[in-house]
Amino acid sequence: MSGMKCDENCKTEFSKMKIKSPYRYLILKVGETSVVLDKKGDSTKNFEDLKNDLNQNEPRYIIYDMKDTNNKGKNQKLILISYIPLTDGSSLTQEQRKKMLTMKTVHGATLETVKKLDGSFSGNDYRADGMGELDEIIKSLNSQ
């Protein structure tokens, strides 16, 4: 564990998501001293909107509300996706590679902190290393 905590805004917005369901997704990232809210999608947004909002080149945590996506009712099912894009680093400078490695390391070490936002992520947490895997996770969950 990295020792980082989720900032108060993350906690507040996550609580709203659980209680009032105003959001389809929250995108979190590792900031300088804590996990911070990067973007949020209101309840009218869908998975394609999330992909457009996602910085595809940097690690992110995604909290996604699966409700209504499979037409099986209005039950809320929050999932956590740890998104860490793969890169071979060949197009990056030495400094950029070092920064990316540090980001990925801190992101991985901070995952448990994000899971503690809600104890119900157990069994509902996934990892994706690119947009293809992200698509597969949502496709798989929609077919359940």
Rosetta blueprint (number, residue, H / E / L):
1 M L
2 S L
3 G L
4 M L
5 K E
6 C E
7 D L
8 E H
9 N H
10 C H
11 K H
12 T H
13 E H
14 F H
15 S H
16 K H
17 M H
18 K H
19 I H
20 K H
21 S L
22 P L
23 Y E
24 R E
25 Y E
26 L E
27 I E
28 L E
29 K E
30 V E
31 G L
32 E L
33 T L
34 S E
35 V E
36 V E
37 L E
38 D E
39 K E
40 K E
41 G E
42 D E
43 S L
44 T L
45 K L
46 N L
47 F H
48 E H
49 D H
50 L H
51 K H
52 N H
53 D H
54 L L
55 N L
56 Q L
57 N L
58 E L
59 P L
60 R E
61 Y E
62 I E
63 I E
64 Y E
65 D E
66 M L
67 K L
68 D L
69 T L
70 N L
71 N L
72 K L
73 G L
74 K L
75 N L
76 Q L
77 K L
78 L E
79 I E
80 L E
81 I E
82 S E
83 Y E
84 I L
85 P L
86 L L
87 T L
88 D L
89 G L
90 S L
91 S L
92 L L
93 T L
94 Q H
95 E H
96 Q H
97 R H
98 K H
99 K H
100 M H
101 L H
102 T H
103 M H
104 K H
105 T H
106 V H
107 H H
108 G H
109 A H
110 T H
111 L H
112 E H
113 T H
114 V H
115 K H
116 K L
117 L L
118 D L
119 G H
120 S H
121 F H
122 S L
123 G L
124 N L
125 D E
126 Y E
127 R E
128 A E
129 D L
130 G L
131 M H
132 G H
133 E H
134 L H
135 D H
136 E H
137 I H
138 I H
139 K H
140 S H
141 L H
142 N H
143 S L
144 Q L
